[in-house]
């Protein structure tokens, strides 16, 4: 895929996002985070050259390596993966624009202690396991508001900006839709939030129609023939 073909491919993705966005409202804004976890710094540069600025990584060591390799570019880095406690200091040092996968009280407390010690803060999203799938991280829907309130009250160095979830892992669109709707209903009940991060390459249009204003796209942004 040459440069022109790649731009046309990305333009088609943007058209799909626009069509889904307008179904919600002409005023509904959707941010795209390109998930670069399986891709090289060169791949990121190609996508940057046609306008993409926000990128997501799911391993701290990869985030740091790509930040270093691309430090001359004004990129916005998101951390979207599970976070092991022994990587807390490295993530804080990396200063991501947004940590999207804060998934438990224990992790919040550990992160708060480290942030306090380092006299800094971090913008985060609470990850919700809306489909209650054992293979996924995140707080269950019935516990989400309570945990959100706890973090707001007891973790002052964590700036909760909203919620994140992954759609149900099934081909049944009704079930996927229900998982997105569950997360969005929780988002609507929260005060002073601005981000509802839902939707990936296979379901982003449905996620947007259910209220998502941030989508995390991997394979569609980095096609194999790139």
C-alpha positions as CSV (number, residue, x, y, z in Angstrom):
1,X,0.0,0.0,0.0
2,X,1.6,3.2,-1.1
3,X,1.2,6.6,0.6
4,X,-1.9,7.6,-1.5
5,X,-3.6,4.3,-1.1
6,X,-3.0,4.5,2.7
7,X,-4.5,7.9,2.9
8,X,-7.5,6.8,0.9
9,X,-7.9,3.8,3.3
10,X,-7.8,6.1,6.4
11,X,-10.2,8.5,4.7
12,X,-12.7,5.7,4.4
13,X,-12.4,4.9,8.1
14,X,-13.0,8.6,8.9
15,X,-16.1,8.5,6.7
16,X,-17.4,5.6,8.7
17,X,-16.8,7.4,11.9
18,X,-18.5,10.5,10.6
19,X,-21.6,8.5,9.5
20,X,-21.9,6.9,13.0
21,X,-21.2,10.2,14.7
22,X,-23.9,12.1,12.8
23,X,-26.5,9.4,13.8
24,X,-26.0,10.6,17.4
25,X,-25.7,14.3,16.7
26,X,-24.0,16.7,14.4
27,X,-22.4,18.1,17.5
28,X,-21.1,14.7,18.8
29,X,-17.3,14.7,18.7
30,X,-15.4,11.4,18.5
31,X,-11.6,11.2,19.2
32,X,-9.6,8.4,17.6
33,X,-6.8,6.7,19.4
34,X,-4.7,4.6,17.1
35,X,-3.6,1.5,18.9
36,X,0.0,1.0,17.8
37,X,0.9,-1.9,20.0
38,X,1.8,-4.3,17.2
39,X,3.4,-1.7,15.0
40,X,6.8,0.1,14.6
41,X,7.8,3.6,15.0
42,X,8.0,3.9,11.2
43,X,4.3,2.8,11.0
44,X,3.4,5.4,13.5
45,X,5.2,8.1,11.6
46,X,3.3,7.2,8.4
47,X,0.0,7.6,10.2
48,X,1.2,10.8,11.8
49,X,2.0,12.2,8.4
50,X,-1.6,12.0,7.4
51,X,-3.0,13.6,10.5
52,X,-3.2,11.1,13.4
53,X,-1.9,12.4,16.7
54,X,-3.2,10.1,19.5
55,X,-1.6,6.7,19.9
56,X,-2.2,3.9,22.4
57,X,0.1,1.2,23.8
58,X,-0.7,-1.7,26.2
59,X,2.8,-2.4,27.5
60,X,4.7,0.2,29.5
61,X,8.1,-0.8,28.0
62,X,6.7,-0.4,24.5
63,X,5.2,3.0,25.4
64,X,8.6,4.2,26.7
65,X,10.5,2.8,23.7
66,X,8.2,4.5,21.2
67,X,8.2,7.7,23.1
68,X,11.9,7.8,22.9
69,X,12.1,6.8,19.2
70,X,9.5,9.5,18.3
71,X,10.3,12.2,20.8
72,X,10.6,14.8,18.0
73,X,6.9,14.3,17.1
74,X,4.1,16.0,19.1
75,X,2.3,12.8,19.8
76,X,-0.4,12.2,22.5
77,X,0.3,8.9,24.2
78,X,-2.4,6.8,25.9
79,X,-1.8,3.7,28.0
80,X,-4.6,1.2,27.4
81,X,-3.3,-2.1,28.9
82,X,-3.4,-3.9,32.2
83,X,-0.9,-2.4,34.6
84,X,1.3,-4.5,36.8
85,X,2.3,-2.9,40.1
86,X,6.0,-3.2,39.3
87,X,5.4,-0.9,36.3
88,X,3.8,1.9,38.2
89,X,6.9,4.0,38.5
90,X,7.8,3.6,34.8
91,X,4.3,4.6,33.7
92,X,4.4,7.7,35.9
93,X,7.7,8.6,34.5
94,X,6.4,8.2,31.0
95,X,3.6,10.8,31.8
96,X,0.9,9.5,29.4
97,X,-1.8,11.9,28.3
98,X,-4.3,9.4,29.6
99,X,-4.2,6.0,31.5
100,X,-7.4,4.4,30.2
101,X,-7.4,1.1,32.2
102,X,-7.6,1.8,35.9
103,X,-9.5,-1.3,36.9
104,X,-9.6,-1.8,40.7
105,X,-9.5,-0.1,44.1
106,X,-6.2,-1.8,44.8
107,X,-4.5,-0.4,41.7
108,X,-6.0,3.0,42.4
109,X,-4.6,3.0,45.9
110,X,-1.2,1.9,44.7
111,X,-1.1,4.5,42.0
112,X,-2.2,7.2,44.4
113,X,0.6,6.4,46.8
114,X,3.2,6.6,44.0
115,X,1.8,9.8,42.5
116,X,1.7,11.4,45.9
117,X,5.3,10.4,46.6
118,X,6.4,11.9,43.3
119,X,4.2,15.0,43.7
120,X,2.4,14.6,40.5
121,X,-1.0,13.7,39.1
122,X,-2.4,11.5,36.3
123,X,-5.5,11.6,34.1
124,X,-7.3,8.3,34.1
125,X,-10.4,6.4,33.0
126,X,-12.1,3.7,35.1
127,X,-12.3,0.5,33.2
128,X,-15.7,-1.2,33.4
129,X,-16.2,-4.9,32.6
130,X,-19.6,-4.3,31.3
131,X,-20.2,-7.8,29.9
132,X,-18.8,-9.4,33.1
133,X,-16.4,-11.6,31.1
134,X,-13.8,-13.5,33.1
135,X,-11.1,-12.9,30.5
136,X,-11.4,-9.1,30.9
137,X,-10.3,-6.7,33.5
138,X,-12.4,-4.0,35.0
139,X,-14.9,-3.3,37.7
140,X,-18.4,-4.8,37.3
141,X,-21.2,-2.4,36.4
142,X,-23.0,-2.6,39.7
143,X,-19.8,-1.6,41.5
144,X,-18.6,1.1,39.1
145,X,-20.2,4.2,40.6
146,X,-19.1,3.3,44.1
147,X,-15.5,2.7,43.1
148,X,-15.5,5.9,41.0
149,X,-16.7,7.9,44.0
150,X,-14.1,6.2,46.2
151,X,-11.2,7.2,43.9
152,X,-12.5,10.7,43.6
153,X,-12.6,11.0,47.4
154,X,-9.5,9.1,48.5
155,X,-7.1,9.4,45.5
156,X,-6.6,13.2,44.9
157,X,-3.7,12.7,42.6
158,X,-5.8,10.7,40.2
159,X,-7.9,12.8,37.9
160,X,-10.8,10.6,36.7
161,X,-11.9,11.9,33.3
162,X,-14.5,9.2,32.6
163,X,-14.8,5.5,31.8
164,X,-13.5,2.9,29.4
165,X,-14.8,-0.5,28.4
166,X,-14.4,-3.2,25.8
167,X,-17.4,-4.5,24.0
168,X,-18.7,-8.0,24.7
169,X,-16.6,-10.7,22.9
170,X,-19.3,-12.2,20.7
171,X,-20.7,-12.0,17.2
172,X,-24.2,-11.2,18.6
173,X,-24.6,-7.5,17.9
174,X,-27.4,-7.2,20.5
175,X,-25.1,-8.4,23.2
176,X,-22.3,-6.1,22.2
177,X,-24.8,-3.2,22.0
178,X,-26.0,-4.0,25.5
179,X,-22.5,-3.9,26.9
180,X,-21.9,-0.5,25.4
181,X,-25.2,0.8,26.6
182,X,-24.4,-0.4,30.1
183,X,-21.2,1.5,30.2
184,X,-22.7,4.6,28.8
185,X,-25.5,4.6,31.3
186,X,-22.9,4.6,34.1
187,X,-21.0,7.4,32.3
188,X,-24.2,9.5,32.3
189,X,-24.5,9.2,36.1
190,X,-21.1,10.5,36.8
191,X,-20.3,14.2,37.6
192,X,-17.5,16.2,35.9
193,X,-16.5,13.6,33.3
194,X,-15.9,14.1,29.6
195,X,-14.6,10.8,28.2
196,X,-16.5,7.6,27.4
197,X,-14.0,5.4,25.6
198,X,-15.7,2.5,23.9
199,X,-15.2,0.8,20.5
200,X,-12.4,-0.9,18.6
201,X,-11.8,-1.9,15.0
202,X,-14.6,-4.4,14.9
203,X,-17.3,-2.5,16.7
204,X,-16.5,1.2,16.7
205,X,-19.6,2.3,14.7
206,X,-21.9,0.6,17.2
207,X,-20.0,2.0,20.1
208,X,-20.3,5.6,18.7
209,X,-24.0,5.1,18.2
210,X,-24.3,4.0,21.9
211,X,-22.6,7.2,23.0
212,X,-18.8,6.7,22.8
213,X,-16.7,9.8,22.2
214,X,-13.4,8.0,22.1
215,X,-12.5,4.9,20.1
216,X,-9.4,2.8,20.1
217,X,-8.6,1.5,16.6
218,X,-5.8,-0.9,15.9
219,X,-6.0,-3.2,12.8
220,X,-8.1,-0.8,10.7
221,X,-5.6,2.0,11.2
222,X,-2.5,-0.2,10.6
223,X,-3.6,-2.7,7.8
224,X,-1.2,-5.6,7.3
225,X,-0.2,-4.6,3.8
226,X,1.1,-1.3,5.2
